[in-house]
Amino acid sequence: MGASLYLQEIHGVLAGKLGKVDLDGEKKLHGLMRGVLKLAGVRAVHDVGEGGILWAVAEMVMGEGSTGAEVTIPSGQGEREEEALFGEGAGRILVEVEEGSVGEVERLAGEAGVGCRRLGVSGGTELKIVCGAVKEKWGVGELQKLFHGSLPKALESE
């Protein structure tokens, strides 16, 4: 959680160090992504960075014509849910693919020596997240309204 947006916004603390970056792992991941992007059935790709994996998943439902998703985000042994949801560690990319392309993405990841985990499915009108004891859902339309209206709202109050 060091130096994360979550730590700053929720706890009012700007402190800590970012995790070490595994340059060899990053090279493998980006090589994998060059192959994945050539596949038929790739719908969306998003890096996991500022705001963590929950923010990245939420941003993926913000586009015009986007649908919801049902996602289970794993938390590691001894890791709090907020760390799993909002941790900003490097080396992670979310990929949305058609069902028929999942096996090919998994095969390519295995060949590249990159971990790959299926987190859920896209579709519907809600974003549903499960992470340990945390179970939340939001309507996609409401998320889009809040997201696209936040800057104009902030500028009105200036």
N, C-alpha and C positions, 0 to 999 in steps of 0.2 A: 504494500500500500504506500510505500515511500514515494514522496513527491507526486502523488496521484491527484487528479482533479477531485475525486471523491473525498480524500482526506482534507483538501482545501475547502470545498464547498459545504460538506456536511459537518466537519469538525472544526473548521476555521483554522486549520494548521497547514502551513506551508513548510514542510520539513521532510527529512528522509532522503534516501538515495534511491535512484532508479536501479533496478536489477541489472546485473551484468548482461551484456549482449553476446550471444554465441555466434560469432561471425561465420563459422563453418556451417552451423545449423541454418543461419539466414541464407547463406549461399545455396544450400540444398533446397530450402523452402522456395526460394525465388526461381530456381531451376525447375522445380516441380510445377510451379504456377505457370511457367511458360508452356509446359505440356498440357496442363489442365485447360488453359484458355483456348487451346486448339480443338478441344472436344466439342462435339455436338451436345446440346442439352444443358450447357452452362447458362444459368439465368442471372446470377449476380455473384460478385466477389467483393469482400470488404475486409480491410485490415482491422485488427484489434489493437487499438492504441488508446488515445485519450478517452477516458470514461470507461474503459474495459469492455468485456465481452457483452454485457447487457446493453450498453450504449450502442455498440456495433450492430447487434441484432435489431435494436429499436430503429436505428438509422436505415436498416434494410427495408423496413416497412413504410418509409416516408415517401417513397417515389410515387408518382402518378400511376394509378392502376395497380399498386402493390396490394398484396393480401397479407393476412396475418401469418402466424406460425405457432407451433407448439414445440418448445425447446426445453431440454433438460441439460443444465449446465453442471458438470461434475465439480465437486470440491475435493481437494486432496486431503489426505490424512492430517488431521489437526488444523486444517484451513477453515477459517470462518466463512460463512456464506458471502458476506460483504467482500471478502478478499477474492473469492472466485468470481463474483459478479462484476466487481469494479476494479480489480487489479489490472495494471497497465503494462504487464510484462510483454516484451517483444517476442517476435517469432510466431505469431498466430494470425491466420487468415481464415475467414469464414467463406465458404463456397456454397452457393445454392445451385443444385443441379436437378435435372429431371430424374425420376426414379431409375430409369434405364441406364443412367450414366454413373450411378453411385459406385458400382463394382469397378469400373474403369478408373475412377478417381482413387479408390482404395488400392488398386493394383499399382498405379503410377506412384502413389505415396510410398508403398512398400519398396518398390524398385529404387526410389530416391533416398530411402532411409529416413523418411519423415513420418512422424506420428500423424495419424488420421483418425478422427472419431466422429461418428454420426451423432448429431445433437438433437435432431428432430425432423419435423416436416413443415413445409410451408403450405398456406392455404387458410381459408376461413376469413372471418372478420375481426378476430381478436389475436393479440400477442399474448401467449400464455407461457410463463416461465416457471420452471421448477428447479430449485437448487437446494438440496438438503431439505430443511424444514420450511424453506421459503417457497410459497406457491402464490403467484400473482398473475393477474390478467388485466389487460387494458383493451378497449376498443381501438382498432386501427384508425378509424375516422377521428376519434377524439385525440389520439396521439398526433396525427397529422395536423389537426387544427392547432393544437398547442405548439407544435414544432414550427410550423410555418407562420404562426401569429406572434411568436415570442419577440422577434426583432422589432416589428412595428409597434408592439405593445411597449417594449422597453424605450423606444424612441419617443413615444407619446408622453412618457413620464419625465422626460428630460426638460 
